[in-house]
Amino acid sequence: MIEGRQIPQDLKYTKDHEWMRIEDGRCRIGITDHAQNSLHEIVYVDLPKIGRKLTQKESFGTVESVKSVSEVYCPASGEVVEVNQRLADAPELINQQPYGDGWLIMIKPLNLEDESKSLLSAKEYEEFVEGLADEKKQDHISSTNS
């Protein structure tokens, strides 16, 4: 675990900080605890319509915070079969429960077996995020020594 951030072991991750949970042949997708923490207070979410077909790494919506607007990318190709309607009235669920009630969409995957090979395990994602933190520390050290 990184600085008190959650990284559930049963999920797959992207380097863009999305997670994917496979449930009965479908994939539930959201943003990671690291992503929601970086965004701070989430105030608005723009999600796709049911039936939209997405390719792996395609942007499917945005998450807007008081700090910035970030695009969200699909970890696997598929058709949107469900959208978390609760986020329209309560986008803060993403901050409160990024791996629970704060999920974004559910897709019916098209090529999951092949595409999941490019996703990160929890351990790989944790190492990736730790590497980002190390880079940030190095940048800070370099800039203060200049």
N, C-alpha and C positions, 0 to 999 in steps of 0.2 A: 504494500500500500504506500502511496506517495503522499507525504504531508497530510495525512488524514483523509485523502480522497479515496473513494471506492473504485475498485476495478473487479467486478464479479468474474469468477473463473469460468462460468458457463456460457459466456458470450464471445462473439468474434468482433474484432475492432478494425477501424481504418486509421490511416495516418492523418485523416481529416477530422478525427475525433467523433466518428459515429460508431454506434454499437449495433449488433444484430443478434437476435435470439431466435433460434429455429423452434417453432411450435407447431406440431402436427402438419408438417409439410408447408407451412407458411413462415414468413420471416417478419418479426416485429423489429422496428428500427427506431432509434432515438439518438440523442447526443450524449456524450460521456459526462461524467462528473467533472472531469478536467475542463471540458468545453464550457459547461454551464458556469463553472467557477470563474473562468476567464472572462466570460461575457458579463457577469454580475447579474443585476436584476433584469430578468426577461419580461418584456412588456407586450410583445406581439409575436405571433407566429403565422406565417403564410404557408399553407400546405396544399398539395395537389388534390385534384378531384379523383374520386373513385373511378376506376377504369383506365386511368392514365398508364401507359406503358413506359417503363423507365429502363435505361441501360445502366450497367455498372459504372459508377463514378459520375453519373449524370446528376446535375443539380435538380432537386425536386421542390425546393422551397427555401424560405429564409426564417431566421430567428433574429428578432430585433430586441436589443436591450437598451438601457439608458445610455450605454457606452458605444454601441456599434450595431451594425447589421451584418449577419454572417449567413452565407449560403450553406445549405445542407445537401450532402451528396449520398446517393444510394449505394450501399455496399454490394448489392447484387442486382442483376437484371430481373425485372418482373413487372407484374401488373398490380397497381394499387387496389386492394380489396377492402381496406378500412383506413379511416383517418380518425385520429383522436379528437373528437368534437369538443371534448371538455376544455381543450386548450384555447378555444375561441374566447371563453369567458374567464379562464384561469391559466394564463400562460406561465404563471409563477410555479405551476406544478413541475415544470422542467427543472427549476432550481431546487425545489423541495424533494422531488423523487425522480431523478433523471433515468433511473432504471426501472421505475415502477409506473405510477400514474402519469408521469411526464413523457411517456413514449410518444412518437410522432405519427408513424404510419405502419401499416401491415401490408406486405406484398405477397403475391403468389409467385414464387421464384420460377425463372425460366431455365437457368443453367447453373444451379446452385453448386453441384458437385465440382465443376471446373473453377467457377469464380471464387468459391470459398477458399481455394488454395492461396489466393493472393491476400487474404485477410489475416490479421494478426491474432494470435492467442492472447489471453490475459497477460501472461508473462512477457510476451514480445511487446505488447502495448505498454506495459509498465516500464520496460527498458527504453522504449522509444520516448515516452514522456520524461523519464529521468534524463535522457540525453538532451532533450530540449531545455530542461531546467539547468543542466550543466553548461550548455551553450550560452544561456542567458546570464549565468553567473560569470562566465568567462568574458562575455561582452561587457558586463558591468565593470569587472576588474580592469579590463583593457581601457575602457573609457575614463575611469577614474585615475589611471596611471598616465594618461596622455597629457 
